[in-house]
């Protein structure tokens, strides 16, 4: 087994790190920053990442003996050998994760559903803890049908037009009042502005009607 110890993960030469999906900081001891690079274990971790095709969130990897004692780890914990990893299940189906981990060569498994992670290590073969409950639909096989794009939605277009028309009517009313109070020279325009205000109101009501119809039609077609 090839292992290399570093007093701090920052001491790892860039040329010596060959696991692209992980960084030395992710694998280092959370309490001390020390790092034991266990190459066979990291090879399996990278293989697991490649097989699953999605990120692995590493909760804990290498632990220095002092940090292992501080967190109440087992006296012969594989974490102190750099051969164990605690992986969050927030973005994985535990059943599929366990199967993939076994396929790439992990042999020790610890299940922590209440804490949301699974422990995997190089062995010996054993397991402990209560398994994660089976999810009825772990993850969607395909991307679900997208909602109607807002910019293309009939409801949004009609609603937007209604809002513009309503603002237009309000603006005309304000302009009418201003003209009536301050611009006596163009008072003859006031009746026409009144007519324009009612046109805006009619357009707004029409757009509201279209919005209601479009929404009902979307529901009828199964769009939500």
Secondary structure, 3 states (H helix, E strand, C coil): CCEEEECCHHHCCHHHCCCCCCCHHHHCCCCCCCEEEEHHHHHHHHHHHHHHCCCCCEEECCCCHHHHHHCCCCCCCHHHHCCEEEEECCCCCHHHHHHHHHHHCCCEEEEECCCCEEEEECCCCEEECCCCCCCCCCCCCCCCCCCCCHHHCHHHHHHHHHHHHHHHHHHHHHHHHHHHHHCHHHHHHHHHHHHHHHHHHHHHHHHHHHHHHHHHHHHHCCCC
